[in-house]
């Protein structure tokens, strides 16, 4: 009994230290500036292009949080709209958000807590970092359910967090980690429990996911189908099948109304109709000094008219940005391209694909569920008219797939951790992936896609980098957007030294965990 208690205490201490390590790295990396800026300050370059709110998706979501907290409205003042532009809508004489609303509501507590201590923007970003940490433990928990060693699950969580573009988006304001959290939570509930309460959780997550990011509907679809299979139960008997539909399980479906009611209420309050989606609102690409909008639709009409074409613009639709003819180009961009490809930015994820094929070979339970989630994610965004994700670091759209692939990575680590050659090869690729993605986390996500960089080079008169070389140049200029570096560490070390210390910290802890995994799985037989 005493030995059991001692082992239990050691495990708890280990998890406390591991959590502290992850939180420490995220704290050292989170972007920001001290202060509670108002709309006039937010429009300065120190907060926008040169600061933590460098890209319009960050500004658009932060602007909605600011409006809710400071004006108790969903519409933007002209100054706030100017800050959010070009990702701001104009409808019924008001500036409105162009993003699904839930992320802005989720970060609201972080904004208010941060504001209380003079760090409103940092508090908002910290909420995303917290969800990134949750995802590490969800990857671990799901990996264990599928037969991986608990320590392999933790290592896989570290790979996801620090060796993929998920790192760069854990320290800023994007929806990807919240979307990943919802997807992983749905998977965990589905494979772990067969109860009404689990179904209630899954249905609410499915409905909530839409108001976080509209494409989540498709990535949650396999999970919803799995939950539906738990609602309508077919049992084979001697003379055929008997179908049972338990009343309570059917009623669990009704809980979707709760998050959907919130979503429809927001749409009605913002756009005048519960069924008006933010992405279908006319975009204001710029705000005139007098506060009037420069509408994207008017610019398009002017271009068509000057070209002698009919100035007719098709009505925007939620699915209008998808085109099946773009699939092959999208695959190339996500896997092989120098500006977004997995091969360049996170080759360690190839071990996740290897684990996936191994799981398929061994007919591991629930493998097809995870494959379906990955498949929807890759297929959906390969058809997107902007598969690059705008100016971005790596492929931000595939962050949910990186999370699911990490589960398969834990699976293959469990089975091959006894082989020194495999561990050395894995560790070498992991170190490369960490070094690249730490660059992104500590510097900037403002990397243009190759097609835009080529055009930009003609304007600027010099080559515009479009890979992580752009991030290296930022470090060479002794710049970092980490609030810890900018506020404290810059007085004691260079940006390069700061980057090196953070990277070495991640690598040393990861190496220790890998060596521990090898020792605890030594002699354990795993059939391949």
N, C-alpha and C positions, 0 to 999 in steps of 0.2 A: 504493500500500500504506500509506504513512504517513498519507494523507488518510483512508483507511478506518479505520485504528486511531484516529485523532483523533476521527472521528465516533462510533466505538464507545464511546470513553471518555466523550464528551459525553452519549451516551444513558444509559450506566450511571450517570453522575453525576446525570442528570436523574431517574432512577428512585430513586436513593438519597435525593435531596432530597424527592421526592414521598412516599416511604415515611416519611421523617422528619416531614414535615408532617402526614400522617394520624396517625402515632403521637403526635405532639405534641398535636393537638386531642383525641384520645381520652384522653391522659394528663390534660389539663386538665379533662376532663369526667367521668372515671370517678368513680363515687360511692364513698364509704367513710369510715371512721374509723380512726385508728391503733390498734393493739393486737391482742391475741389473746384475745378474750372467751371466758369459759367460759359454761356454761348459765345461771348466775344473772345474769350481765351481759347475755347475749343477750335475756333477758326484760325488760330495761329499755326504756323508750320511746326512749332515746337511740339504741338499735340497731334498734328496731322501727319504730313509726309515725313517729317524728321522725328516724329515721336511714336508713341505706342499705338495710336489709332491711325495707322498709315494707309489702310485700304478701306474702300467704301463699305464692304460687308461688315467690318468691325464698327465703323461709324454709324451705319444705319441701325444696327441693333442697340448700340449704346445710346443713340439719339432717342429711341423709343423708351428706353429705361429712364433716361434723363427727363423726358416729357412726363412720364408717369409719376416720377418722384418729385419733380419740382413744380410742375404746372397742373398735375392731376388730370391731364388730358392725353388723348392718343394722337392728336394733331400736333404739327410742329410750327413754331414761329419761323419767320423768314430766316433769321440767323441760325436757328437749329437746322432748318432745311438746307441752308448753305453748307453747313458742316457735314451733313449726311450725303449731299450730292456727289456723284450723279445717281446714287441709288436711293432716290426719294420720289414718291409719287405725288401727283396733283389731281385732286378730285373734288368736285363740288366747291371749288374756291378755297380748298384747304390742302396743305402739305401733309402727306400721310406716309406711313412706313410701307416699304416694298418687300418686307420680309415676314415670314410666318412669326407670330408674336411670342410663342412660349419661352424662347430663350431669353428674351428681354425681361419677362416676368421672373424667370428662375434666378437671374443674376441680381434682381432687385434687392434682396436681403444683403448681398455682398456690397452693393452700391451704398446702401444706407449705413451698414456697419463701417465701411471704409470712410464714408463721409464724416462719421462721428469722430474719427481720429485723424482726419485730414488726408485720406487716401481713397477718395471715391472711385476713381478709375481702377486703381490697383485692387480694391475690394471686389469690383465687378469681374476682373480677370481671374482673381483667385478662385471664384466659384467654378470656372471651367477647369482649373487645375485640380480642384477637389473631385470633379467627375472623372478626370483622367486617372486619379488614384483609385477611385471606385472600380474602374474598368480593369485595373491590374488584378484586383481580388476576384472579380467576376471571371476573368480568364482562368485564374487558378482554380476556382470552384468548378467551372464547367470541365476543365481538363481532368480533374480528379474523377468526376462522374464518368468520363469516357476512358478511364483506366490509366491516366498518367500519374506519375509520382508527384506528391504535393510540392516538392522542391522544384521539379521540372515545370510545374505550373507557375510558380513564382518567377522563375527565370524567363518563361515565355511572356509573362506580364511585363517584365523589364524590357524584353526585346521590343514589344509593342510600344511601350512608353518612351524609350530612349533611343531606339535604333530604327525608327520609321518616322515619316513626316508627322506622325501623331504628336511628337515632341514639340515641334514648332507651333502646333495648334492647341497644345495644352497650356500655353503661357500667354495666350491672347484671346480674343473674343470671336469665336466661331461656333457653329452648331454641332460640329462633328463629334466631339466627345460626348455630348448629351445624346445625340442620335445613337452612337455606339453603345452607350449605357443602356438605353431603352432596348436595343436589339439583343444585347447580351443578357439583360434581365429577363426578357421574354424567353430566350433559349433556356436559361437556367430554370425558370419556373416550369417550362414544358417538359424538360427531361428529368426533373427532380421530384415532381409532385403530380399526383393524379387526384386532385380534389377540386371542389367548387371554388375554394378560396384562390387556388392557383389559376383557375380559369378566369376568375374576376380580375386578378392581377394582369393576366395576359391581355384580356379584352380592353382593359383601361389603358394599358401600354400601347396597344395597337391604335386606339383612338387618339391618344396623346401624341403619338409620334408624328401624326400629320401636321399638327400645329407647331411642331418643332422644325420640321422641314418636309415639304410636300412629298418628295421622292421616297421618304421613309415608308409610305404606304406600300410600295412594291417590295421593299426589303423586309417588312414585317409580314408580308403575305404568306410565305411558307410557314411562319410561326402561327399565324391565324388559322391556316388550313389544318395544321397539327392540332390546334386547340379545338377546332370544329370536329375533328375525328374523336376527340375525348367527349364531345357533347352528344354526338349521334353514335351510339355503340352498337356495332353489328357483331353477333356471335354465331359461329357456325355450329349447327346441330345436325342430328342424323338426317333430317329431311329437308335441310336447307339452312338459310340464315334467319336469325331472329333479330330484329332491330329494336333497340330500346332508346328512348329519348327521355332521360330523367328531367323532371320539371325544373329542379333547382339549377341544373346545368344550362338549361335553356334560358332561364331567368338571368343567369350570370351575364349573358350577352347584353342585357339591358344596361349594364353598368357603363357601357361605351357612351351612353348618353351624357354622362357627367363631363368628361373632357370635351366631347363634341359640342355640348351646350356652351361651354366657355368659349370655344373657337367661334361658334356662330354669333355669340354675343359680341365678341371683339370685332368681328367682321361688320356686323350691323352698326356698331358704335363708330367704327373708323370709316367705313366705305358706304354706309347707308343701306346695305343689304347683307343679310347673313350669308348669302351664297356668293358674294363678290370676293374673289381671292386677290391677295395683295399683288401677286405677279401679273395680274391682268390690268392693273391700273396704269394709266399713262405716266411715263417717266419724265421727270424734270431734270435734265442733265446739268442745268445751271440756274442760279438765282440772280436775277438782275439787281443792281443797287437799290432800286425802288421796291424790291420785294416781290416782283412779278416773276413767273416761271419762264424758262426757256424749254419748251416741251420737245421731247424727242420726236413725237409725231409730226410736229410742224417742220422740224428740220428735215425729216424724211420726205415730206410733201414738197418742200422747196427743192430738194435734190432731184426728185422725180420730175418736177415741173421744168427745171433747168435742162434736164436731159430729154425733154419733149415727150415724156411718158405720162399716162394718166395718174394723177395724184390720189390714188386710192390705196388706203392702207388696210389690210385685213385685220379684223378684230382679234385681239390677243386671246389666247386660250391657254389653259394650264398645261396642255400636252403639245403646244405648238413648237416648243424648243427641241423636240425629239425628231430624229430622222434616221430611219433604218439604214439608209445608204452610207451613213458615217461610221458604221460598226467597225470595219476593218481599220480605218484610220484611228479610231478610238483605241482599239487593241494595241496598235503600234505605239501610240502616245503613252499608254499606261504601262506598257511592259519594256519598250526598247528605246524610246526617244531620249535624247540627252537632256531635255528640259523637264521631263516629268516621269521618266521610266523607272520601274522597279529595279532594273539592272543597275542603274546609275545611283539611285538614291537609297534604296534599301534592299540590296541583294540577299540579305539574311532571310527575307521572306520566302526565298526559293526553298529553304528548308521546310517552311510551312506547307508549300505545295508538295514537297516530297512526303511529308507526313500525311497529307490528304490522300495521296495515291496509295500509301501503305494502309491507311484506314479503309479505303475502298477495297483493297485486295483482301484484307482480313474481315471484310463485311462488318465493320464496327457499327454498332447501333447508333442511330441518329446522324450518321455521316451525311446521308443525302439531305437532311434538313440543313446542315451547315453549308453544304455545297450549293444548295438552292439559294441561301442568303447571299453567298459570295457571287453566284452566277447573276442574280438580279442586280446586285450592286455594279458589277463590271459591265454587264450588258446595257443596263439603263444609261449609265453615264457615257458609254461608248457611242450612244446615239444622241447625246447632248450636243447642241450646236456650239457649246464652248467647253469641250472636254478638258481644256487646260485649267479651268477654274479661275480664269482671269490671270492677273499677276499673282503668282502663288509660289510657295516652296514645295517642290515635289508634287505628288498627286494627292491633293487633299480630299478628293471625292472618294478615294479608296480606303480611307481610314477605317470605316466599319469592316471592310474585308481584311485589313491588316489585323484587326482584333480577332476575327474568327479564325484566320490562318494561324494566329499565335497558339490557338488551342491544338491544332495539328502539330505545330512545332513542339509543344510540350509532349505530345504523344511520341514523336520520333526521338526526342531527347531521352525519354524514359527507356526506349528500346535500344538505343545505340550509345548511351553514355559510358558503357564499359570499354569502348574502342578509343584508344588514345588518338589515333589518326583522325577519326571523325571529330573528336572534341577540338583538336588543334585547328582543323579546317574550319569548323563552325566558329571557333573563337576568333580566327583571323578575319572572317567575313563580318562577324559581329562588331569587331573593333572598327573596321572600315565604316560600317553603317552607323555606328554611334558617333564617329568623328564627323561624318557628313551632317547628320541630323542635329547634333549639338551646335554646329555652325548656324543652321537655320534658326534654332531656338534662341540663340544669344544675339543674333543680328537682325534679320529682317525676312519677311515673306514676300517682299516686292521684287520677285523675279519674273520678268516678262517671258511669255512663251517664245519659242524660236522665231515664229513667223512675225511677231511684233518687234522682236529685237532687231531683226534684219531691216525692217522698215525704219525703226528708230535710229539705226546706225547711219542711214542716209541723211537723216535730219541733223543729228549731232555731229557728224563728220568723223566719228571714231567708232570702233567696234563696241557694241553693247553686249556684255556677258549675259547669258540666259541660263546658265547652270549654277551650281553652288560656287563657282569661281567668283560670282558677284558677291557672295557672302564673305569669301576670303578677302576680297578687296575692301569690304567694310571693316574687317578686323585689321587689315593693314593700315587703315586710316585711324586706328585706335578708337573705334566706335563700337558700342553695344547698346541695345535697348533694354537690357536687364536693369531693373530698378536698383538692385543691390549694387551692381557695378557703377551705374551712373551716379548714385547717391553717396556711396561709401567707398567701394573698392578702387575707383578711379584715382583716388589720392595715393594709393599704395602700389598699384601694379598696372601693367598695360592690359589692353583688351585681349591680346594674344595669351598672356599669362593667365588671365581669368578663365578664358576658354580652355586652356590646357589643364588647369586645376579641376574644373568641372568634369571634363572628359575623363581625366585620370581617376577621379573619384568613382565615376560610373563603372569604368573598366575594372578597377581593383576589386570592388564589391562583387561585380559579376563573375570575375575569375574565381573568387573565393567560393561563391555559390556553385559554380560549375565543378570545382574540385570536391566540394562537399557532396554534390550529387553523384559524382563518380564513386566516392567512397561508400555511400549508403546503398548504392545499387550494385556494388561489386559482388559478383557471384550469383546475382539474381538472373535467372534465365527468362528471356523473352523470345517467343517464337516470331520469326519474321515471315 
